[in-house]
Amino acid sequence: MPGVSARRLSHEERRQLAVNLTRVVKLYRSILDAYIIEFFTDNLWGTLPCSWQEALDGLNPPQLATLLLGMPREGEVARYRSVWPLTLLALKSTAYALAFTRTPGFQTPSEFLENPSQSSRLTAPFRKHVRPKKQHEIRRLGELVKKLSDLTGCTQVVDVGSGQGHLSRFMSLGLGLMVKSIEGDQRLVERAQRLDQELLQTLEKEEKRNPKVVQTGPRHPPHHVVRWVDPTTLCEELLLPLETSPQSRARLLLTGLHACGDLSVALLRHFCCCPEVVALASVGCCYMKLSDPGGYPLSQWVAGLPGYELPYRLREGACHALEEYAERLQKAGPSLRTHCYRAALETVIRCAQPELRRPGVQGISRVHELKIEEYVQRGLQRVGLDPHLPLNVAALRAHQAQENRVVAFFSLALLLAPLVETLILLDRLLYLQEQGFHAELLPIFSPELSPRNLVLVATKGPLGEAFSLLETEDN
């Protein structure tokens, strides 16, 4: 998806982008703030301009992917079946123009050309227990952290929210970095420690089988610490060096792979407040879990703009996978009907119990194989209502006939969602710049594999031309 590169924007241009984003988000807030499961109860289709309805009505899913989301199949030429209203074309162009580009410096990750389940850029021991998506992520982020560590002279990397330690293991045992891993879940830490030992044993066996492989020094597995990081206070454990030297101070690099909600904000604050932290490489996610206030906005500039507010629904929408949904649209599979079925169920729930709104409906498997009335009956049972309530099957079938409209409305919201993510990340960039630090955003992962693929990189001193070394293509 096209977009704007944060690196090509001056500080003033970044501020102006924030102004433009808040204006656009305010203009289309009714779409962004809508819940697709209320498509029928709130007549969401009727909230769109009539000219938009005429342009979108009847488009099948592949046409929506090509014409609206701008993601055609390879070699496909977009052909409009009618003249679209300028306001709809303006929305599409604006969504493309104002969002940070999510296209990295490579196309299909070359590491998966031979085997889609195994990265050719990771040796077998580092692939074990790691799914392809995570293989791609730990390799890409780990190599960037290594380069950033070398450029800034860091003595230790701190992996915050390290989970099972896949990234930490690759950075320490694969790239030779000194790594401390901080994770709040004791069970995950224990699992990480077991995997560390398993990997060490595997590497030792490989050395014995292949004596030509020379180990240049002792291996240092990650040092794991069980600790919740409070985003409102500094974590002393996070700042403690693994090794102390009377001649020099520790120089720390903080990183987090998909640091959830406020955890990514905590990384920023530790970077800003602690002189021993000299570099940051953070990939955030789960924006809906940000504290409000506290997690957004962070910068004075964005906080002073009219319409800066991003309520829960907008932040939750920013976490969706645009590329993955466009691929589903192109395939036009039966799983697309799930939103329509759930919206129809909501009408039945409201009739049976008006005060029950948008309850969670979990555990209905193989939805695409069910008739709509069968889905509704199972859904009623999931939310604690009588599954044998009399149903207006004709009304449910009429809802089902509007499946493409439901998909079209959801696609509209998804087209706009990257603007919300851009505003959140731009706010973080501006916050770091207000504190006097150098900060950039880079698309680091393939968006098809990892939807939250923008890494925020910050340093206490300007890297200048050396920063381009972090943007090397994937070979």
N, C-alpha and C positions, 0 to 999 in steps of 0.2 A: 504494500500500500504506500503511495507517495506521501510526502509530508515534509516538514521543515526540520533541518538539522540544528540542534542546539548549539553545536560548535561554531556554526556560521553566523551566530547572532551576537551582537554587542550587548553590553549590559542594558543600554537604553532600548534596544530592540527586544530584549527579553521582557522588559517592563511593558512595552507596548503590546507584545503578544499576550501578556496576562490581561491587559485591558480588553483586547479583542475577544479573548476566550470568555471572560465573564459576561460580556455583552451577548455573545452567541448562546452560551449556556442559558442565560436568562430568557432569551428569545424562544428557545426550543425546550424550555423546562417542562412543559406539559407532556412532551413525548418522553423525555428522560426520566421524569418522575412517575410515570405510569407503571403499574404492575400488569404484566401481560395476562395474568390469571383473572384480571378484572376486565378483560376485553369486552365481554358481553354485559356484565353487571353495570359497567360505567360507560358503555357505548363508546369505546375508544376509537373505533373507526369513524364515528360521527364527529369526533373532535378534529379530524383532519380537514383541510380545505377541500371543497368539492372537486377542484381541479386536480388535486393530488389523488383523491379517490379514483377519479376517472383514469389517471395515468397508471396507477398501481393495480387497480382491480383487474383480475384475470391473469396477471402475470404468474407464471409458474415459478417454482423455486430456482431452477437454473437461470431464468431470466432476471430474477431478483439479484442473484449473485453477480451476474454480468453487468446489468444496467444500473442497479442501485448501489451495490457495494463496490462496483468497479473491479471485480475479481473474476475475469473470464477464464475459461479453459485455455490451455496453451494453444496458441494459433487462432483462437476464436476472435472474430470481429464483432464489436457491439453494434447491434442494429435495433434502433427504437422503432416500435410498431406504430407509435403515434408521437405527436409533438408534445413534449413535456412542458408544463408551466415553468416559467423562469424562476419562480420562488422555490420549486423543488430542485431545479438544477443548481440554484444558488446554495441550497442546503448541502447538496452533494459536493460542490466545489469547495465550500467553506470547510466541510469536514476533512477533506483531503489537505487543504492548504494550511490549516492551523494546528494540526496534530503533529507531534514529534514523529519523525520517520521511524518505523519499526523494522526497516529493511537493513540487515547487516551487510558487511562487505563480502558476502558470498551468497550463492543461490542455494541449491540443495546441499546440505552438509555432506562434503565428500567422504566423511568418515563412515557413512552408512550406505555407500553405493554398492559395496560388495555384499553386505549382510545388513538388512534393516534393523536387526536386533543387537548388533555388536559393532561398537565403534572401532574402526581400524586404527584410530589414534591413541587408543588405550590398550595396554597389554592385558592379557587375560586375567591376571590376578586383580587388577583394578576394576574389571568389568563384573566380577562375581558379586552376586546379590544386588546389582545395580541395574535398574531398568534403562532402556535406551535414552529416554528423555533426560534422566539424571546423569547418564554417562556424558551426554552432550554438554550438560550444564556444568558439571564439575570440571570437565576438561577445559572448556572455554573460560570459565571464571577463574579457575586455578592458574591457568597460564597468564591471564591478565594480572592477577595478584602477584605472580612471580615477577613479571616485568615491572609493575608498579613498585614492588618492594626493592628491586635492584635500583630503580631510578631515584628513589627517595632515601635509600640507605637504611631501610628498616631492619631491626634485629629480631622482630617477632611479629607473627600474624595472630590475631585473635578472631576466631570464627564464632560469631554470636548466633545462638539459635541453631546449633550444629546438628541437632537431630541424631541420626545414627552414625554421623561422622564421615560420610562418604567424601565430602569436599575436603575435610581436614586430613583424612588419610592420603588423598591424592597430593595435597600440597606438601605434607610432611614426608611421606615415604616415597612419593613419586617425583616431587620437585625439590626436595631437600630443604624446605623451609622449616623454621622453628614455629610450631603451631600450638596455641592454647585453644581448646574447644569449650565453649560455655553453653550449657543446655539445662533447662529447668526440669525436665522430666527424667527422674532417676532411672526408669526402665529403659529409656532410649540411650542413656549414658552407659548403662551396663551392657546393652546390646552393642554399642559402639566399641567398647573395650574388648568384647569377645571377637568382634570382626577385626580389630587391630591385631590381636594375637594370631588369628587365623591367617591374616595377610603376611605377617612377619614370618610365620612358619613356611608359607608358600614361597616367599621370596628366598628364604634360606635354602629350601630344597632346589629351587631353580639354579641357585649359585653352584650347588654341589653337582648338579647335572651338567652345567655349562661353566667350567672353570675359566673360560675366556672372559666371562663377565666379571669385571673387577669392581668391587665395592670400595669407593674412595675413602669412606669413613664410616663411623658407627651410624646406625639408623636410629632416628628419634621419632617414635610414634607420637601422635598428638597427646597433649596433656589435658585430660578431661576434667571438667569441674561442673558439679551440679549446682546451678544457681539461676534463679529467676532474675532477670534484669528489669528493674523498675524504671519506666520511661521518665519518671518525674525526679529521680535522684541519681547521683553518680554511683556506679558500682565499683567499689575498691578492688574487688577480685579481678575484674576485667582489666584493671590497670597494672596489676602486679606482674613484674617480669619473671620469666621462667629462670633466667640466669642473670645474676648481678655482676657488674664489673665496676671496680672503683675508678677506673679510668674514663668510663663513658656512661651516659645515661641510656636507658632503654628507649628505642624508637619503635613505636607500635603502629601496625596497620590493622584497622578494623575492617572486617568483611562480614557479609551476611547474605546467604543465598535464599532469596524469597523470605526475608525477614518480615514476619507477619505483623500487620497493623502498626501499633505503637513501637514495636521493637526496632523498626527501621528509623523511627524518629529518635529513639534512644541512641542509636549509633551516631546520628548527626550531632546530638547534643554532647556526647562524649568527645567527639572529634573537635567540636568548637571549644569546649571548656578545659580540655586536658592537654597541657603542653607536650606530654610524652606521646600523644597520638599525632602522628604526622601525615597519615594518609588514610583514605577511606575508599572502599569499593563495595557498594551496597545495591542489591536488587530487591526492591520492595514488592509486596503483594498484599492482598486482603485489605484493601483500602476501607472497606465498610467497617473494619474493626478499629479504625482510628478514633481516638477520644475526641469528643466534640463538646467544649473546646479543648485544645491541648495538642492534638495531632495534626490539625489543619485549621486555619492557616498558620504557618510558621513565620513567614516574612511580613515585615511591616507594610511593604508595598501592596501585597495581595489583600491583607487585612483592611487596608484603607479603600479598597475598590468597592463600588456599589455592585451588589449581586454576586459577591464572592462566595456566598454560602453554598455548601454542597451537602445536602441532607443524605441520610443513609441510603435511600434508593439510588441516588445518582452515583455514590461511591461504590455501591454493590454492582451496578451496571458496568462500571469501569473495569471490573475484574473478569468480564466475559472474554471469550476467545473468538475474536472476529474472524481470523483466518480459518479456524476449525469449523465455525458455523458456515462460512462461505463454501467450504468443501462439502459440508452436508447438504447445502442447497444444490450444489452442482450434481450431487448423486441423487437428489430427490427421493431419498429413502423414506419409508413409512414412519421412522422415528420422529419426523418433523411434526407429526400430528399431536405429539404429547401436549404442547402448549394449548392447542385447541381443546383437547379433551379436558385438561385441567381447568380451563376457563369455563367450559360447560358445567363441570362439576361445581364450580363456585356459585353458579346461578341456583343450583339445587340446594346447596348448603345455605345460601341466604334466605331461600324460601322456608326452609325447615327451621333455621335458627338465625334470625337476622343479625344478632349481636356477634356471631362467630364469623370473623373475617380473615381471609387468607391463612387458614390453618395449614400447617405442614402436612403434606401427604407423602409418606415414604413407603417404600417396599412393594410397590406395584410393579411387578416384573413383566416384560414382554408386552408392553402397552400396545404396540403396533398390531398385535395379533388379536386384540380384544375389540368387540363391538363397543360403541360408545356407552351404551346403557350398562354393559358389564363393567366397564371402567368406573362409571359413576357409582355403581353398587359397591364395588371394592373400596372406592375412595370414601364413601359414606362410613363404611365400617372402620377405616383407618382413623377418621376424625371423631369416632365415638357416637355416630348417629346410626339410626336404624337402616340397615342396607336394604330392607324390604319396603321402604317408603314408595308409594305409588309414583311412577315417573311418567312425564309427558314425553314419550319416545319421539313423537313428531317434532317437538320443539328441540330435542337433543339432536335429531338428524338435521334440522335446519341450521343449528350451530355448526355441526360437522361440515356442512356444505360451505361454510365460510373459512375453512382451514387456511386457504391461501391468503385471505385477508389478515388472519392472525399472524401468519408467517411474515407478511409484508410489514405489518406494524412493528413486529419484533425486530425485523431487519433495519427499519428506520432508527429505532433506539440504539441498535448495535452500531450503526454507522456513526452515530454521534458520541458513543461511549468513549472512544479514544481522546476526545476533546477534554473529558473530565480527568482522565489519567494524565494528560498533558498538563493540565492546570495544577494538579497535585504535585507532579514532579517539578514543574517550573517554579512553584512556590518554594520547594526545597532548594533549588538552584539559587533563587534570589535570596533566600535566608542565608545560605552560606556566603554569598557575595556580600551581603550586608554586614556579615561578621568579618569581612576582609580576606576571605579565602578564595582560592581558585577552584572552580567546580565545573564539570562537564557531564553530559549524558551520552552514552553510547549504546546503540543496539548491538548486543553481544551474542544473543542466541537466535537460532532460527525461530521465527514466530509460529511456524506450523508445529514445532515441537514444544516450544515454551512460550506461551502467550505473554507473560510478564518478562519481557526480554531486554529492558533498558536498565543499564547499570549506571549508577551515579558514582562518579569518581571525583574525589576531592583531595587536595594537597595543601599544606601550609605555605608552600612556596610555589611560584609558577614554574611549570615544566617547559613552557615555551614549545619549541619545535619537537622536543623529545616526547611530547604528548602523542604525537602521531604514531609513535612506536606501539601504542596501545591499540591502534586501529588496524593492525595488520590483517590481511585477508586470511581466510581459512584455506589452507592448501591441502 
